Amino acid sequence: MPAFFARHRHSLLTASVLLGSVGATALLPVGAASAAPTAGATPTAGAADGPSARYAGKAVAIGQDMVAVLRDDPRAGGPEAWIRAVSAQWRQGDAYMYRVLAKLDQDNGTARERGLSLRLVGAGGSAPALRVTSAKGGTHTFPLPRVGTPDARGCTLVQESSIGAGIVAVLSNGPQGPEAFFKDAGDGTRVGGVVNRAHPALPRSAGFVARIVNPYGPAPELLTNMEGGGHPAGTTDFPAPGCVK
């Protein structure tokens, strides 16, 4: 095993409700979305336009270890902001299906979480936004994605999976097809590179094997091998896109 990965063999993050074992990672159904994460859970995956997609959208960091998942799909209730707790290591592009703290919509447009005042403004107009105010940091406004766009409908779903040697794969799937990047489970440092339809396999210089199997098919998988030659590889399913392409 390369020395790099030996240094990173330590306890993995267990906060994400999307965390599963290699080859068995799946999305958590809606009924459990607000529950505390369970290490090693492998719940049943949701189909396109199914429960998991209903809670997906554009995730933005709003501070205090929280993200707002923003969406605006008229078929699913219009403008919404789902406030979710995340780990302190959360970075843009990471999985965001963590514990729900609050939901803002046209019927319930305000909330207060962890010292932040949250307000959904312009919900009845053409440019709704989430306004976040803190006593020390002032006010910041996050526009909701435009109606009809993939973000607004929650088309791209993201999940995380341990692939061994202290490395987590962050897998996403949406209108542009499957994509994955890799990070250290402890500090979130990205390693290896990115695989997608244009570049379905990591180069040898990455130090480990990662390749998308069936990148244009209906059920792509990520094949990984952290041990080098002579050891069996593992596969992880990509999440199904959250809306019909």
ABEGO torsion letter per residue (X at the ends): XBAAAAAABBBBBAABAABBBBGABBBBBAAAAABBBBBGBBBBBBBBGBAAAAABEBBBBAEGGBBBBBBBBAAAGEBBBBBBBBBAABBBGBBABBBBABBBBAABABBBBGGBBBBBBGAABABBBBBBBBAAAEBBBBBBBBBGBAAAAGABBBBBBBAEGGBBBBBBBBAAEBBBBBBBAAAGBBBGEBBBAABABBBAAAGBBBBBBGAABABBBBBBBAAEBGBBBBBBBBBBBABBX
